[in-house]
Amino acid sequence: MKLFPNTVNAVVKALEEIFDNNRYADKVIEKVLRSNPKWGARDRAFIAESVYEIVRWKRLIEKLSPSHDYYLWFGTYWVLQDRTLPDWREFKGINGEKIRLHRRKITDRAVLQSIPDWMEDMGSAQLGEKWDAELNSLNEQAQVVLRANTLKTARTDLKIKLEELEISAYVPREYPDALVLLKRKNVFRTPLFKEGLFEVQDASSQMVAAALEVEPGMRVIDACAGAGGKSLHLAALMQNKGRILAMDTEGWKLQNAKLRARRAGISILETKPIESNKTIKRLHESADRLLLDVPCSGLGVLKRNPDTKWKLSEESIAKVQVLQQEILSQYPSMLKPGGVMVYATCSILPSENHLQVAAFLESAEGQKFELLEETQVLSHESGFDGFYIAKLKKKG
C-alpha cells in the first residue's frame, strides 16, 4: 500500500491532539476527516484505522520506536504491519529489522498487549485465567453492529435495503434486532440512517433494553440515559406506546436523545435533567421499569474506545465505583413495588458488577429487591463488547 504525505500528516496531527492535548480519539478523528472533504473513502478509512490502531498499541509502539516522535510512531506501526516504509526524511532512524527483532524478545504481557501495568494487575486479579483471552479480544477492531428500528422496518427488510447499497451484513443468532456488517462502512451517510431505519449499537448493548422486558403502555425511566441509545431501543420494544423518561445528571447529553428520537419516529420519549436529589424524590415509586446503565470504567468497550486505556487510572475506577454505589442507594426508589430494574455496565470487572449488586442487596434499600438473573458478557466469549446486566425485582 502506497503512503501519501497528506494522509500520514493527518494521522500525526490526530495523535498530537489525542496524546498531547488529551482529546477523545473518536472526536479527533471526526474533526480531522471533516477538515478535508476531498478525501475519498479509502483515505478516510486509512486515517481512521491508522489512528485507532496506533492508539490501541501505543505502549508497544512507544517501546519499539526510536524516539517519542509521532512520525516515528507511525513508521514503527507500519513496520509491525509487515509493510515497507518509503524513503522519507520523517522516517529516518527507523530500522525495520531491529524493530521486529526487539518485538520478538518482549515477554511482558502488559507491554505486548499494550496496557498500563496497573490494568494488567487489576484484570489478572479480578478475571484470573480469562484475562489473557479477554485482552486478546479487546485489542481486536470492533465490528460495526446495527440495531434495526422495528418501528420503521423489519431486520430482514433492512438487510435487503443495505445490500442494495452494496453493504453486506449477517444476522447474529440470539440478537433479534442486530445486523453485523461484513466490512466497515460509513453507514451514517446512507439515506437509510437519515430515514431512521437503524442505529449503530453493539450487540451486547442491545441485550440491556431487552432484559427489562418492557411492554407497550408502561412507564419506564432510563435514569443514566446519556445520548439515549437504550431509550430508543426501549421505545421500539414498547411499540412507541407508553412513556419513557430519559434522565441524566449531564443535561446537555439529553439534547442528542431528542434529535435521535425524532429521526427514529419516537413520540413517547421525554427528557429530564437530574438537578438534585429532589428530582429523584419527586418520581418516588412512579416507574414500572427502571434502567440504571451506570457510569463505569468502560473496560468492556476497549475495542471501540482504545484511548480509554490511557485515560483511566486506579483512582478514576475507584471514584466511579463510589458513584455506582450512590446511584444504587438513591435511584431504585423511583421504581414501583413489583417493578423490574436492570443494573448494567460496559465493564468486565466484578468490582463494578456483581460485587456492586451483592453489596446493594445487603443494604437497606436493597432489602426490598430480589435478584432475578445476572449476565456477565465477556468479549472473547461473545465476539462483541464486554457488558454486565443484572435484573432485579422490587418486592410487592
Sequence and secondary structure as in RCSB ss.txt:
>XXXX:A:sequence
MKLFPNTVNAVVKALEEIFDNNRYADKVIEKVLRSNPKWGARDRAFIAESVYEIVRWKRLIEKLSPSHDYYLWFG
TYWVLQDRTLPDWREFKGINGEKIRLHRRKITDRAVLQSIPDWMEDMGSAQLGEKWDAELNSLNEQAQVVLRANT
LKTARTDLKIKLEELEISAYVPREYPDALVLLKRKNVFRTPLFKEGLFEVQDASSQMVAAALEVEPGMRVIDACA
GAGGKSLHLAALMQNKGRILAMDTEGWKLQNAKLRARRAGISILETKPIESNKTIKRLHESADRLLLDVPCSGLG
VLKRNPDTKWKLSEESIAKVQVLQQEILSQYPSMLKPGGVMVYATCSILPSENHLQVAAFLESAEGQKFELLEET
QVLSHESGFDGFYIAKLKKKG
>XXXX:A:secstr
    HHHHHHHHHHHIIIIIS   HHHHHHHHHHT TT  HHHHHHHHHHHHHHHHTHHHHHHHSSSS HHHHHH
HHHHHTT      GGGTT  HHHHHHHHHH   HHHHTT  HHHHHHHHHHHGGGHHHHHHHHTS    EEEE T
TT  HHHHHHHHHHTT  EE  TT TTEEEESS   GGGSHHHHTTSEEE  HHHHHHHHHT   TT EEEETT 
TT HHHHHHHHHTTT SEEEEEESSTTHHHHHHHHHHHHT  SEEEEE  SHHHHHTTTT EEEEEEE     GG
GTTT TTHHHH  HHHHHHHHHHHHHHHHHGGGGEEEEEEEEEEES   GGGTHHHHHHHHHSTTGGGEEEEEEE
EE HHHHSS  EEEEEEEE  
